[in-house]
Amino acid sequence: MISNSVFKNTVLFLVLLMVSCRSLTPNPSPKERGAETAYNKDIITGADNYIAYLPYLKDKKIGIVTNQTGIITIKEFTEVKNNTNAGSDEAVKFVKTSIVDYLLSEKIKLQKIFAPEHGFRGTADAGEHVVDGKDTKTGLPIISLYGDNKKPKPEQLAGLDILVFDLQDVGARFYTYISSLHYVMEACAENNIQLIVLDRPNPNGGIVDGPILEKEFTSFVGMHPIPLLHGMTIGEYAKMINGEKWLNTSTSSGQGIQCNLTVIPCLNYKREMNYSLPVKPSPNLPNDQAINLYASLCLFEGTNVSVGRGTEKQFQIYGSPFLPKSEFSFTPVPNFGAKEPMHKGELCYGEDLSKIEKVKQLELKWLIKAYNTTTDKNKFFNSFFTKLSGTKKLQQQIEAGTSENEIRKSWEKGLNEFKVMRKKYLIY
């Protein structure tokens, strides 16, 4: 006899297999997709590709690095009575659930949860200290990987056989989930623990742009010599960290260590495809527009210009009290994700970018325009700008009045070298 659980999993695998084998259509209807079978067309994330990773996890003690973005689509069966003598049928629907809940339902021996910036539920402000605790739903201990404990300690990993990593990245160097990935990989390498990364699409696709991080400006918002937009999925990026031996280089040989890494790929994914996230990756990235503009507008976080924290259009608008009066204005107030927003209670003038077409590069025009029109240029930049840009040159170029085209030309050599290195690690 085949158990009900095995039967259901087998049916779901066959459904996934059929979806992966069929040709992609430009815009399949909900009926063609099987209603809610996928977030975008027929893309199956690494987490949804469960048939590839569950065998690794059976009968092992597992830890997981995840948050609210660790979403998986599962098939639910419910009994429905019919009007025939046959009795009843099974109705099927696809539902989204947490990867944590799914693994527990599969009797995986999940021991603890490691949470990055913003916490396990993704509700903490950017930079806010997140404390350890316990998940109220599952009772599992939660260990924060932010603040003073960015890297899992040996005692926190003790007893684990495998660590699973499932976070949604947005393709920008200063988005700290890839920094957490680095420290997790390093801890796994040092403690002989296998790491399984469940891959997810990059919503900014294949955009590779911006200055390369210079080593002296390494920080948690920029750990590796890559451009601001790296154009890779988080699984591909993990392969690059490992392959380039960027992990702990303080060994006697001077060579970086490597971890036992397995990347579970997405199915039916191509880099040029649009991918709309099913949940907010962090409190101040509420929609596709904000995610697309994030890298371009985040540079304002190193200036006296607000990017809309404390409004409902975070990373879709910019402005400050020091820019010229214009038709568009906003006043930041404390809200979810911004307890103390920049220029709280002050009228800010700037631009609303919430309806513009999707950008396909790192845009500098708004930053340059704001600098050129601010009331006091000496107070425009702050020390954080250099950390975000990863170089002193960009600020110097803007202050010197260098044109955007000339600034872009200064990136070309570094970008071309990065693209050659990146090519070795691409999956899609």
Sequence and secondary structure as in RCSB ss.txt:
>XXXX:A:sequence
MISNSVFKNTVLFLVLLMVSCRSLTPNPSPKERGAETAYNKDIITGADNYIAYLPYLKDKKIGIVTNQTGIITIK
EFTEVKNNTNAGSDEAVKFVKTSIVDYLLSEKIKLQKIFAPEHGFRGTADAGEHVVDGKDTKTGLPIISLYGDNK
KPKPEQLAGLDILVFDLQDVGARFYTYISSLHYVMEACAENNIQLIVLDRPNPNGGIVDGPILEKEFTSFVGMHP
IPLLHGMTIGEYAKMINGEKWLNTSTSSGQGIQCNLTVIPCLNYKREMNYSLPVKPSPNLPNDQAINLYASLCLF
EGTNVSVGRGTEKQFQIYGSPFLPKSEFSFTPVPNFGAKEPMHKGELCYGEDLSKIEKVKQLELKWLIKAYNTTT
DKNKFFNSFFTKLSGTKKLQQQIEAGTSENEIRKSWEKGLNEFKVMRKKYLIY
>XXXX:A:secstr
   HHHHHHHHHHHHHHHHHHS   SS  HHHHTSSS SSTT B TTT GGGTHHHHTTSEEEEEE TT EEEEE
EEEEEE SSTT EEEEEEEEEEEHHHHHHHTT EEEEEEE TTTTTT S TT     EE TTT  EEEE STT  
S  HHHHTT SEEEEE    SBTTSTHHHHHHHHHHHHHHTT EEEEE    TTTT EES    GGG BTTB SS
  SEE   HHHHHHHHHHTT S   STT       EEEE  BS  TTS    SS SSTT  SHHHHHHHHHHHGG
GGBT B STTSS TTTEEEETTS   S EE    BTTBSS TTTT  EEEEE TTS    S   HHHHHHHHH S
 GGGTB THHHHHHTSSHHHHHHHTT  HHHHHHTTHHHHHHHHHHHHTT   
